[in-house]
């Protein structure tokens, strides 16, 4: 499975997954024209995108959904999350219930609930027909046992490592924003992400992508070292037992 992180962070999120001739997008949170440009830069024709799966309806995840209208791409989102998505033509709307299974050419996609301040936010598990597995867990304030159960055994983990709590606490953000970020329906800290990955990684050469880093309240090296330190407790070394990339 080929992974292309077209955008990541509070300014926009968009992930392309490709196997054989099939590409799907997880979120479309940058302008339609930027998605088209970045797809072409990684060798993907926009018209070849078979589906878009939305994690939730915050603008940094759905800004570019008019792409679906242009290329007639089906868009999947939690059934209640559609209340806040108004830019997709009716015939392209696909409402999903928790735990649904969706066939998309060379992919099978299932969803799971996450914890974020949206109406009906989801994470996704994407499998190829030969059972290669990728898990995508973006905005969430915590990782619970049910989420771990869905994600375990993956070959690829795409997960947010949003912030370092101490940096949030001393930031210039209003207290209400700080409270939101640090809450159980906010975003994952580096430590939360590291602990979750220590429960998931089995040292079988998994690929890990740390995404959605805050530009104000995190540092790529800090996120990387926090995860590496936690996995080292299990005897796992980067480059030997797993591969890690910070986006």
C-alpha positions in Angstrom: 0.0 0.0 0.0 1.3 3.4 -1.0 0.7 6.2 1.5 0.9 9.9 0.5 0.2 12.5 3.2 -0.9 15.4 1.1 -1.6 17.7 4.0 -1.4 17.4 7.8 -2.0 19.8 10.7 -4.5 22.5 11.7 -4.2 24.1 8.3 -5.6 21.0 6.6 -5.5 17.2 6.4 -5.6 14.9 3.4 -4.2 11.4 3.1 -4.1 9.3 -0.1 -3.9 5.5 0.1 -3.2 3.6 -3.1 -3.0 -0.1 -4.1 -2.9 -1.4 -7.6 -4.9 1.2 -9.6 -7.2 2.2 -6.7 -6.8 5.4 -4.6 -9.0 6.6 -1.8 -8.6 9.7 0.3 -9.0 10.0 4.0 -10.3 13.6 4.5 -10.1 16.5 2.1 -9.1 19.4 4.3 -7.3 21.7 1.9 -8.6 23.5 -1.2 -9.7 21.4 -4.1 -7.1 22.8 -6.4 -4.3 22.0 -3.9 -5.5 18.4 -3.6 -5.5 18.1 -7.4 -2.0 19.6 -7.6 -0.6 17.4 -4.8 -2.1 14.2 -6.2 -0.5 14.9 -9.5 2.8 15.6 -7.8 2.8 12.0 -6.3 1.7 10.4 -9.6 -2.1 10.1 -8.9 -4.7 11.4 -11.4 -7.5 13.1 -9.5 -10.1 11.3 -11.6 -8.8 8.0 -10.4 -9.8 8.6 -6.8 -12.6 6.1 -6.0 -13.8 7.4 -2.6 -13.3 10.0 0.1 -13.7 8.9 3.8 -14.3 11.8 6.2 -13.1 11.6 9.8 -15.3 14.5 10.9 -16.7 17.8 9.6 -14.2 20.4 10.9 -13.0 22.7 8.1 -9.4 21.4 8.2 -10.8 18.0 7.2 -13.5 18.9 4.6 -12.5 22.2 3.0 -11.7 20.4 -0.3 -14.8 18.2 -0.6 -16.0 20.1 -3.7 -13.4 17.8 -5.4 -16.0 15.1 -5.1 -18.5 17.0 -7.1 -16.1 17.7 -9.9 -15.0 14.1 -10.3 -18.2 12.4 -9.0 -16.4 10.7 -6.1 -18.6 9.1 -3.4 -18.0 10.6 0.1 -18.4 8.5 3.3 -18.9 10.0 6.7 -20.7 9.2 10.0 -24.4 9.3 9.5 -24.9 12.2 11.9 -21.8 14.1 10.8 -23.5 15.0 7.5 -25.4 17.6 9.4 -22.3 19.8 9.2 -21.4 18.9 5.6 -23.3 20.8 3.0 -20.9 21.0 0.0 -21.4 17.5 -1.4 -24.0 16.7 -4.0 -26.8 14.5 -2.7 -26.0 11.5 -5.1 -22.5 11.3 -3.7 -23.4 11.1 0.0 -22.8 7.8 1.7 -23.9 7.6 5.4 -22.1 5.1 7.5 -23.0 3.4 10.7 -20.4 2.3 13.2 -18.6 -0.9 12.1 -19.8 -0.9 8.5 -17.8 -2.6 5.8 -17.4 -0.8 2.5 -15.9 -2.3 -0.6 -14.0 0.1 -2.8 -12.4 -1.8 -5.7 -9.1 -3.0 -4.2 -9.9 -1.8 -0.7 -12.1 -2.9 2.2 -12.8 -0.1 4.7 -14.3 -0.3 8.1 -14.8 2.5 10.6 -14.7 3.0 14.4 -15.7 5.7 16.8 -13.2 8.2 18.2 -13.4 10.9 20.8 -13.5 14.4 19.4 -15.7 17.5 19.7 -17.6 16.7 16.5 -21.0 15.1 16.1 -20.1 11.7 14.8 -16.3 11.4 14.3 -14.7 8.3 13.0 -11.4 6.5 12.5 -10.8 4.1 9.7 -9.3 0.7 9.0 -8.3 0.1 5.4 -7.5 -3.4 4.1 -6.3 -4.6 0.7 -7.7 -7.7 -0.8 -4.6 -9.6 0.4 -5.3 -8.4 4.0 -2.6 -5.8 4.3 -4.0 -3.4 6.9 -3.7 0.3 7.6 -5.3 2.2 10.5 -6.0 5.9 10.5 -6.7 7.6 13.8 -6.6 11.4 13.6 -8.4 13.9 15.9 -9.3 12.2 19.2 -8.8 13.1 22.8 -8.1 9.6 23.9 -7.5 6.1 22.6 -9.8 3.5 24.3 -9.8 -0.3 24.3 -12.3 -0.6 21.5 -10.2 1.7 19.3 -7.1 -0.4 20.0 -9.1 -3.6 19.2 -10.0 -2.2 15.8 -6.4 -1.0 15.0 -4.4 -3.9 16.3 -2.5 -6.0 13.8 -2.1 -3.2 11.3 0.9 -3.0 9.0 0.6 0.8 8.9 -0.5 3.2 11.6 -1.4 6.8 10.7 -2.0 8.6 14.0 -2.0 12.1 15.4 0.6 13.2 17.8 -0.8 16.7 18.3 0.8 18.4 21.2 3.0 18.4 24.3 0.8 19.4 27.2 3.3 21.6 28.9 3.7 23.6 25.7 -0.1 24.0 25.6 -0.2 25.2 29.2 2.3 28.0 28.6 1.0 29.0 25.2 -0.8 32.2 24.5 -4.0 30.4 23.6 -7.2 31.4 25.5 -7.9 29.1 28.5 -11.0 27.7 26.7 -8.8 26.6 23.8 -6.2 25.1 26.1 -9.0 23.2 27.9 -10.4 21.9 24.6 -7.1 20.6 23.3 -6.3 18.8 26.5 -9.7 17.4 27.0 -10.9 13.8 26.4 -12.6 15.1 23.2 -9.6 17.2 22.0 -6.3 15.9 20.6 -3.7 13.3 21.5 -0.6 14.3 23.2 2.8 12.8 22.3 2.6 10.6 25.4 -0.9 9.4 24.7 0.1 8.5 21.1 3.3 6.7 22.3 1.3 4.7 24.9 -1.2 3.7 22.3 1.5 2.6 19.8 3.2 0.6 22.5 -0.1 -1.4 22.8 -0.3 -1.9 19.0 3.2 -2.3 17.6 4.4 -5.9 17.5 7.8 -5.3 15.9 6.9 -6.8 12.6 8.3 -3.8 10.5 5.1 -1.7 10.9 5.2 1.7 9.3 4.2 4.6 11.6 3.2 8.0 10.5 2.8 10.7 13.2 0.5 13.4 11.9 -1.5 16.4 12.8 1.3 18.0 14.9 0.6 21.4 16.3 2.9 24.0 14.8 2.7 26.0 18.1 2.5 23.3 20.8 4.8 20.5 19.5 8.1 19.8 17.9 8.7 16.9 15.4 11.8 15.7 17.2 9.9 15.7 20.5 7.0 13.7 19.1 9.5 11.3 17.5 11.6 10.8 20.6 8.5 10.3 22.9 7.3 7.4 20.7 10.7 5.9 20.3 11.3 6.0 24.0 8.0 4.2 24.7 8.6 1.5 22.1 12.1 1.0 23.4 10.6 -0.2 26.7 9.3 -3.1 24.7 12.7 -3.7 23.1 11.6 -2.3 19.7 14.1 -0.2 17.8 13.3 2.2 14.9 14.7 1.0 11.6 14.8 -2.6 12.9 11.4 -3.4 14.3 9.4 -0.6 12.8 9.7 2.5 10.6 8.7 5.9 11.9 8.0 9.1 9.9 6.9 12.4 11.4 4.8 14.5 9.1 
